[in-house]
């Protein structure tokens, strides 16, 4: 057979055996996998790229009458119903018996599960076809990573009840996880909100079935009640100045602050203490859902071994103070959130293990951003950042070096 001349011809060739599949579910999974290649190569607005591809494919193949062509057209129309021309697509006379069931599913259950720290939440929904010839009951699983702020992976497959029971069993056996029945509108809202960020990434997460299952996930999410109906969906905003003050006073009067000797800090160390506390709150504000009490081993690592080096200039007193402040704050936050004692202990142990690497990164400055490195050098040279004349003189004297650093 001749090499296909267009992407549309390539898709038709790849779908040449679609009519031999056993069910509408198999056909929808094949169609999603084919559209996954479009999703994966798009550099931005990936969902729009898929919709535009399906629009072009339906237009380019409108005169094709083979059973495979009319069937894959119907599959794409079911997966991407908002593509132009999708509403006019009908399965051909030679289409398989299951073609009438494409996209015709109803929700049979929704759940959510995740870790007690709030690093990740997995949303799980099960679906059944209106007629059993459409295929077996199947599950959609979407993993939302709250540290990155994206839907990190998605999966559609079965058997549905086995997937539900496996998730339930794993969480039952691990005190650091939870499992609950979920409101379907909330699932729709949370997965869609984070999936919109994923769709616009320049580079997708390397592993998983995100690309191959994305189109089918979108079709299944559309079956759920709309996000506007979701109860209690509140994107946490950064704290105001007054709210920060109240939170910090509560912490400084806490047993956790006393355990790490922070209630008695005075003199020169006091400025470092408040500077370090400000960094903790600033880091929390950097997340899409700002929550200063959400700390885990992973969040602590992001802060202590990456963010603080790129965003702040620490003197020696600050560097000596910061791990101690973080350990106390993480313990305080764990109590405020009602986390199991084991969860708080693991975070504290993780922070303690990070201290040598934190000290090394502080001493080498290897993770400083160019701007942070410049400020660090300015302070090392004894220049007062609040003195405009001294600052201008320093910039002029170091203009050549600064240009080389930013090249």
KOLMARVEX-575953 format. One line per field, with one value per residue (C-alpha): residue number from 1; chain; x, y, z. Coordinates in nm, 3 decimals. Layout:
// KOLMARVEX-575953
num	NUM; ...
cadena	A; ...
px	X; ...
py	Y; ...
pz	Z; ...
END
This chain:
// KOLMARVEX-575953
num	1; 2; 3; 4; 5; 6; 7; 8; 9; 10; 11; 12; 13; 14; 15; 16; 17; 18; 19; 20; 21; 22; 23; 24; 25; 26; 27; 28; 29; 30; 31; 32; 33; 34; 35; 36; 37; 38; 39; 40; 41; 42; 43; 44; 45; 46; 47; 48; 49; 50; 51; 52; 53; 54; 55; 56; 57; 58; 59; 60; 61; 62; 63; 64; 65; 66; 67; 68; 69; 70; 71; 72; 73; 74; 75; 76; 77; 78; 79; 80; 81; 82; 83; 84; 85; 86; 87; 88; 89; 90; 91; 92; 93; 94; 95; 96; 97; 98; 99; 100; 101; 102; 103; 104; 105; 106; 107; 108; 109; 110; 111; 112; 113; 114; 115; 116; 117; 118; 119; 120; 121; 122; 123; 124; 125; 126; 127; 128; 129; 130; 131; 132; 133; 134; 135; 136; 137; 138; 139; 140; 141; 142; 143; 144; 145; 146; 147; 148; 149; 150; 151; 152; 153; 154; 155; 156; 157; 158; 159; 160; 161; 162; 163; 164; 165; 166; 167; 168; 169; 170; 171; 172; 173; 174; 175; 176; 177; 178; 179; 180; 181; 182; 183; 184; 185; 186; 187; 188; 189; 190; 191; 192; 193; 194; 195; 196; 197; 198; 199; 200; 201; 202; 203; 204; 205; 206; 207; 208; 209; 210; 211; 212; 213; 214; 215; 216; 217; 218; 219; 220; 221; 222; 223; 224; 225; 226; 227; 228; 229; 230; 231; 232; 233; 234; 235; 236; 237; 238; 239; 240; 241; 242; 243; 244; 245; 246; 247; 248; 249; 250; 251; 252; 253; 254; 255; 256; 257; 258; 259; 260; 261; 262; 263; 264; 265; 266; 267; 268; 269; 270; 271; 272; 273; 274; 275; 276; 277; 278; 279; 280; 281; 282; 283; 284; 285; 286; 287; 288; 289; 290; 291; 292; 293; 294; 295; 296; 297; 298; 299; 300; 301; 302; 303; 304; 305; 306; 307; 308; 309; 310; 311; 312; 313; 314; 315; 316; 317; 318; 319; 320; 321; 322; 323; 324; 325; 326; 327; 328; 329; 330; 331; 332; 333; 334; 335; 336; 337; 338; 339; 340; 341; 342; 343; 344; 345; 346; 347; 348; 349; 350; 351; 352; 353; 354; 355; 356; 357; 358; 359; 360; 361; 362; 363; 364; 365; 366; 367; 368; 369; 370; 371; 372; 373; 374; 375; 376; 377; 378; 379; 380; 381; 382; 383; 384; 385; 386; 387; 388; 389; 390; 391; 392; 393; 394; 395; 396; 397; 398; 399; 400; 401; 402; 403; 404; 405; 406; 407
cadena	A; A; A; A; A; A; A; A; A; A; A; A; A; A; A; A; A; A; A; A; A; A; A; A; A; A; A; A; A; A; A; A; A; A; A; A; A; A; A; A; A; A; A; A; A; A; A; A; A; A; A; A; A; A; A; A; A; A; A; A; A; A; A; A; A; A; A; A; A; A; A; A; A; A; A; A; A; A; A; A; A; A; A; A; A; A; A; A; A; A; A; A; A; A; A; A; A; A; A; A; A; A; A; A; A; A; A; A; A; A; A; A; A; A; A; A; A; A; A; A; A; A; A; A; A; A; A; A; A; A; A; A; A; A; A; A; A; A; A; A; A; A; A; A; A; A; A; A; A; A; A; A; A; A; A; A; A; A; A; A; A; A; A; A; A; A; A; A; A; A; A; A; A; A; A; A; A; A; A; A; A; A; A; A; A; A; A; A; A; A; A; A; A; A; A; A; A; A; A; A; A; A; A; A; A; A; A; A; A; A; A; A; A; A; A; A; A; A; A; A; A; A; A; A; A; A; A; A; A; A; A; A; A; A; A; A; A; A; A; A; A; A; A; A; A; A; A; A; A; A; A; A; A; A; A; A; A; A; A; A; A; A; A; A; A; A; A; A; A; A; A; A; A; A; A; A; A; A; A; A; A; A; A; A; A; A; A; A; A; A; A; A; A; A; A; A; A; A; A; A; A; A; A; A; A; A; A; A; A; A; A; A; A; A; A; A; A; A; A; A; A; A; A; A; A; A; A; A; A; A; A; A; A; A; A; A; A; A; A; A; A; A; A; A; A; A; A; A; A; A; A; A; A; A; A; A; A; A; A; A; A; A; A; A; A; A; A; A; A; A; A; A; A; A; A; A; A; A; A; A; A; A; A; A; A; A; A; A; A; A; A; A; A; A; A; A; A; A; A; A; A; A; A; A; A; A; A
px	0.000; 0.124; 0.240; -0.048; -0.006; -0.185; -0.240; -0.604; -0.505; -0.267; -0.551; -0.779; -0.509; -0.450; -0.825; -0.874; -0.973; -1.205; -1.512; -1.355; -1.348; -1.580; -1.748; -1.808; -1.570; -1.288; -1.357; -1.362; -1.033; -0.880; -1.011; -0.876; -0.534; -0.526; -0.620; -0.360; -0.084; -0.235; -0.266; 0.093; 0.262; 0.065; 0.278; -0.008; -0.389; -0.382; -0.757; -0.817; -0.565; -0.757; -1.090; -0.949; -0.799; -1.133; -1.305; -1.055; -1.079; -1.458; -1.447; -1.173; -1.344; -1.704; -1.728; -1.568; -1.819; -1.617; -1.733; -1.403; -1.418; -1.778; -1.721; -1.408; -1.586; -1.865; -1.608; -1.439; -1.775; -1.867; -1.532; -1.522; -1.887; -1.801; -1.591; -1.751; -1.961; -1.970; -2.343; -2.410; -2.210; -2.401; -2.267; -2.286; -2.511; -2.218; -2.122; -2.096; -2.400; -2.231; -2.182; -2.520; -2.386; -2.087; -2.078; -2.407; -2.306; -2.440; -2.263; -2.271; -2.055; -1.790; -1.519; -1.202; -0.892; -0.551; -0.281; -0.355; -0.101; -0.298; -0.019; -0.235; -0.600; -0.727; -1.082; -1.259; -1.585; -1.750; -1.973; -2.198; -2.335; -2.708; -2.713; -2.479; -2.362; -2.180; -1.926; -1.850; -1.875; -1.550; -1.370; -1.210; -0.926; -0.776; -0.476; -0.460; -0.121; -0.175; 0.196; 0.224; -0.134; -0.222; -0.413; -0.099; -0.241; -0.567; -0.674; -0.984; -1.021; -1.175; -1.307; -1.470; -1.559; -1.218; -1.054; -1.285; -1.224; -0.847; -0.836; -1.060; -0.850; -0.518; -0.649; -0.805; -0.468; -0.271; -0.340; -0.173; -0.442; -0.819; -1.106; -1.456; -1.764; -1.737; -1.991; -1.982; -2.006; -1.707; -1.510; -1.599; -1.492; -1.162; -1.043; -1.145; -0.987; -0.652; -0.681; -0.709; -0.362; -0.229; -0.369; -0.158; 0.174; 0.461; 0.576; 0.355; 0.442; 0.662; 0.474; 0.116; -0.176; -0.252; -0.224; -0.380; -0.685; -0.737; -1.014; -1.212; -1.171; -1.316; -1.615; -1.677; -1.638; -1.911; -2.150; -2.104; -2.307; -2.154; -1.878; -2.106; -2.316; -2.019; -2.061; -1.781; -1.534; -1.323; -0.984; -0.788; -0.649; -0.325; -0.366; -0.406; -0.158; -0.392; -0.459; -0.084; -0.036; -0.308; -0.166; 0.188; 0.081; -0.099; 0.212; 0.453; 0.230; 0.204; 0.371; 0.547; 0.722; 0.820; 0.953; 1.200; 1.287; 1.126; 0.911; 1.224; 1.406; 1.521; 1.779; 1.943; 1.781; 1.430; 1.464; 1.575; 1.281; 1.025; 1.205; 1.195; 0.826; 0.756; 0.932; 0.711; 0.397; 0.530; 0.600; 0.244; 0.117; 0.308; 0.063; -0.259; -0.450; -0.261; -0.271; 0.003; -0.083; -0.035; 0.312; 0.437; 0.777; 0.735; 0.629; 0.916; 1.158; 1.024; 1.070; 1.399; 1.594; 1.459; 1.222; 1.406; 1.735; 1.575; 1.362; 1.541; 1.879; 1.970; 2.245; 2.415; 2.171; 1.875; 2.026; 2.088; 1.735; 1.529; 1.531; 1.437; 1.151; 1.030; 1.027; 0.828; 0.586; 0.528; 0.449; 0.212; 0.043; 0.000; -0.181; -0.400; -0.503; -0.556; -0.302; -0.205; 0.100; 0.283; 0.230; 0.375; 0.669; 0.753; 0.755; 0.982; 1.221; 1.231; 1.317; 1.593; 1.742; 1.735; 1.939; 2.285; 2.176; 2.012; 2.338; 2.535; 2.306; 2.324; 2.704; 2.741; 2.457; 2.412; 2.034; 2.013; 1.834; 2.035; 1.841; 1.894; 2.262; 2.299; 2.135; 2.352; 2.665; 2.545; 2.503; 2.838; 2.995; 2.844; 2.601; 2.279; 1.989; 1.791; 2.057; 1.971; 2.303; 2.509; 2.290; 2.331; 2.706; 2.728; 2.518; 2.736; 3.055; 2.922; 2.732; 2.966; 2.951; 2.573; 2.539; 2.756; 2.548; 2.225; 2.361
py	0.000; 0.351; 0.572; 0.799; 1.151; 1.345; 1.306; 1.227; 0.945; 0.816; 0.805; 0.627; 0.369; 0.322; 0.276; 0.034; -0.251; -0.050; -0.244; -0.568; -0.446; -0.606; -0.302; 0.071; 0.102; -0.062; 0.173; 0.482; 0.377; 0.331; 0.669; 0.838; 0.680; 0.809; 1.159; 1.127; 1.173; 1.511; 1.606; 1.505; 1.701; 2.025; 2.290; 2.471; 2.464; 2.090; 2.041; 2.303; 2.131; 1.802; 1.971; 2.144; 1.816; 1.637; 1.925; 1.893; 1.514; 1.514; 1.763; 1.580; 1.239; 1.346; 1.153; 0.833; 0.548; 0.249; 0.089; 0.174; 0.541; 0.598; 0.417; 0.609; 0.933; 0.836; 0.752; 1.091; 1.268; 1.091; 1.175; 1.539; 1.642; 2.015; 1.974; 2.142; 1.892; 1.633; 1.672; 1.571; 1.246; 0.919; 0.561; 0.407; 0.122; -0.122; -0.004; -0.261; -0.317; -0.147; 0.182; 0.307; 0.298; 0.527; 0.781; 0.663; 0.600; 0.689; 0.742; 0.458; 0.600; 0.857; 0.844; 1.026; 0.915; 1.055; 1.118; 1.291; 1.565; 1.688; 1.638; 1.440; 1.348; 1.076; 1.103; 0.786; 0.749; 0.443; 0.433; 0.182; 0.189; 0.236; -0.097; -0.381; -0.429; -0.098; -0.270; -0.342; -0.104; 0.091; 0.339; 0.680; 0.768; 1.118; 1.207; 1.571; 1.686; 1.985; 2.068; 2.115; 2.232; 1.998; 1.682; 1.473; 1.154; 1.000; 0.645; 0.476; 0.099; -0.187; -0.395; -0.101; -0.263; -0.422; -0.082; 0.068; -0.213; -0.207; 0.166; 0.124; -0.165; 0.016; 0.319; 0.107; -0.052; 0.276; 0.534; 0.803; 0.780; 0.833; 0.715; 0.861; 0.878; 1.196; 1.442; 1.403; 1.777; 1.834; 1.570; 1.738; 2.078; 1.971; 1.745; 1.993; 2.291; 2.119; 1.952; 2.295; 2.373; 2.041; 2.108; 2.422; 2.270; 2.296; 1.952; 1.675; 1.449; 1.172; 0.866; 0.748; 0.746; 1.117; 1.167; 0.839; 0.868; 1.248; 1.261; 0.980; 1.142; 1.465; 1.278; 1.100; 1.416; 1.572; 1.307; 1.437; 1.730; 2.062; 2.218; 2.509; 2.267; 2.157; 2.231; 2.383; 2.448; 2.732; 2.822; 2.936; 3.288; 3.417; 3.549; 3.919; 4.100; 4.085; 3.714; 3.649; 3.831; 3.629; 3.301; 3.388; 3.491; 3.160; 2.973; 3.163; 3.085; 2.716; 2.417; 2.341; 2.680; 2.623; 2.274; 2.421; 2.719; 2.976; 3.131; 3.263; 3.401; 3.758; 4.007; 3.966; 3.624; 3.773; 3.937; 3.603; 3.425; 3.660; 3.658; 3.278; 3.271; 3.514; 3.281; 2.990; 3.193; 3.327; 2.972; 2.868; 3.162; 3.030; 2.738; 2.767; 2.687; 2.879; 2.697; 2.780; 2.469; 2.218; 2.074; 1.728; 1.571; 1.668; 2.027; 2.064; 1.939; 2.179; 2.463; 2.378; 2.239; 2.449; 2.743; 2.924; 2.918; 3.063; 3.324; 3.446; 3.574; 3.429; 3.546; 3.299; 3.363; 3.302; 2.981; 2.853; 2.943; 2.824; 2.442; 2.481; 2.717; 2.482; 2.181; 2.372; 2.515; 2.177; 2.020; 2.307; 2.281; 1.904; 1.956; 2.228; 1.991; 1.697; 1.474; 1.137; 1.143; 0.921; 1.178; 1.460; 1.242; 1.152; 1.518; 1.610; 1.325; 1.421; 1.783; 1.673; 1.455; 1.748; 1.983; 1.878; 1.920; 2.253; 2.371; 2.257; 2.439; 2.750; 2.743; 2.679; 2.902; 2.667; 2.695; 3.071; 3.252; 3.526; 3.794; 3.626; 3.574; 3.942; 4.050; 3.806; 3.952; 4.304; 4.226; 4.048; 4.366; 4.565; 4.768; 4.884; 4.791; 5.084; 5.338; 5.434; 5.607; 5.315; 5.070; 5.260; 5.279; 4.906; 4.819; 5.042; 4.888; 4.534; 4.588; 4.369; 4.079; 4.102; 4.091; 3.778; 3.609; 3.673; 3.572
pz	0.000; -0.082; 0.201; 0.318; 0.181; 0.457; 0.831; 0.756; 0.522; 0.789; 1.042; 0.798; 0.741; 1.115; 1.169; 0.880; 1.118; 1.341; 1.227; 1.353; 1.713; 1.965; 2.116; 2.109; 2.405; 2.207; 1.917; 2.140; 2.299; 1.953; 1.841; 2.154; 2.098; 1.740; 1.853; 2.128; 1.872; 1.779; 2.146; 2.221; 1.941; 1.987; 2.153; 2.326; 2.351; 2.298; 2.336; 2.067; 1.840; 1.873; 1.802; 1.493; 1.371; 1.403; 1.221; 0.937; 0.933; 0.909; 0.624; 0.434; 0.464; 0.409; 0.079; 0.208; 0.212; 0.330; 0.654; 0.826; 0.719; 0.824; 1.153; 1.257; 1.160; 1.399; 1.669; 1.638; 1.640; 1.965; 2.126; 2.016; 1.972; 1.964; 1.647; 1.348; 1.153; 1.434; 1.482; 1.122; 1.131; 1.120; 1.111; 0.763; 0.659; 0.694; 1.042; 1.325; 1.542; 1.836; 1.646; 1.766; 2.122; 2.062; 2.344; 2.491; 2.849; 3.191; 3.522; 3.776; 4.056; 4.159; 4.426; 4.526; 4.713; 4.795; 5.054; 5.383; 5.306; 5.006; 4.753; 4.511; 4.465; 4.232; 4.103; 3.993; 3.799; 3.649; 3.341; 3.167; 2.813; 2.772; 2.589; 2.684; 2.325; 2.364; 2.587; 2.953; 3.245; 3.265; 3.487; 3.444; 3.682; 3.684; 3.902; 4.013; 4.144; 4.372; 4.396; 4.019; 3.974; 3.686; 3.605; 3.587; 3.436; 3.321; 3.248; 3.107; 3.140; 3.329; 3.485; 3.660; 3.992; 4.029; 3.989; 4.254; 4.501; 4.449; 4.524; 4.827; 4.961; 4.920; 5.108; 5.382; 5.455; 5.464; 5.735; 5.525; 5.256; 5.241; 5.020; 4.990; 4.770; 4.564; 4.428; 4.047; 3.986; 4.214; 4.026; 3.697; 3.830; 3.984; 3.701; 3.431; 3.610; 3.640; 3.299; 3.138; 3.275; 3.146; 2.800; 2.776; 2.890; 2.644; 2.758; 2.894; 3.189; 3.050; 3.176; 3.180; 2.938; 2.941; 2.565; 2.452; 2.680; 2.686; 2.423; 2.586; 2.928; 2.791; 2.650; 2.981; 3.190; 2.976; 3.111; 3.467; 3.604; 3.505; 3.719; 3.810; 4.017; 4.231; 4.603; 4.806; 4.522; 4.658; 4.518; 4.823; 4.784; 4.944; 5.296; 5.359; 5.580; 5.880; 5.823; 5.811; 6.140; 6.313; 6.181; 6.285; 6.634; 6.674; 6.565; 6.789; 7.088; 6.995; 7.164; 6.834; 6.837; 7.201; 7.127; 6.875; 7.097; 6.868; 7.143; 7.313; 7.007; 7.067; 6.953; 6.610; 6.560; 6.575; 6.233; 6.083; 6.245; 6.092; 5.759; 5.752; 5.846; 5.565; 5.321; 5.430; 5.365; 5.035; 4.921; 5.007; 4.801; 4.499; 4.464; 4.266; 4.586; 4.852; 5.187; 5.439; 5.646; 5.362; 5.421; 5.332; 5.266; 4.899; 4.967; 5.213; 4.949; 4.688; 4.934; 5.104; 4.809; 4.523; 4.573; 4.849; 4.659; 4.347; 4.521; 4.832; 4.946; 5.285; 5.514; 5.748; 6.032; 5.800; 5.666; 6.017; 6.127; 5.828; 5.876; 6.242; 6.156; 5.884; 6.117; 6.378; 6.121; 5.954; 6.294; 6.378; 6.038; 6.075; 6.405; 6.256; 5.975; 6.210; 6.034; 6.183; 6.408; 6.159; 5.883; 6.093; 6.194; 5.832; 5.731; 6.021; 5.946; 5.578; 5.661; 5.898; 5.623; 5.379; 5.597; 5.469; 5.106; 5.190; 5.348; 5.044; 4.802; 5.019; 5.017; 4.642; 4.523; 4.227; 4.221; 4.248; 3.971; 3.792; 3.981; 4.318; 4.244; 4.157; 4.484; 4.679; 4.518; 4.584; 4.953; 4.965; 4.825; 5.112; 4.901; 5.066; 4.833; 4.978; 4.871; 4.508; 4.443; 4.577; 4.384; 4.055; 4.105; 4.173; 3.866; 3.647; 3.783; 3.732; 3.406; 3.202; 3.450; 3.481; 3.102; 3.087; 3.359; 3.168; 2.826
END
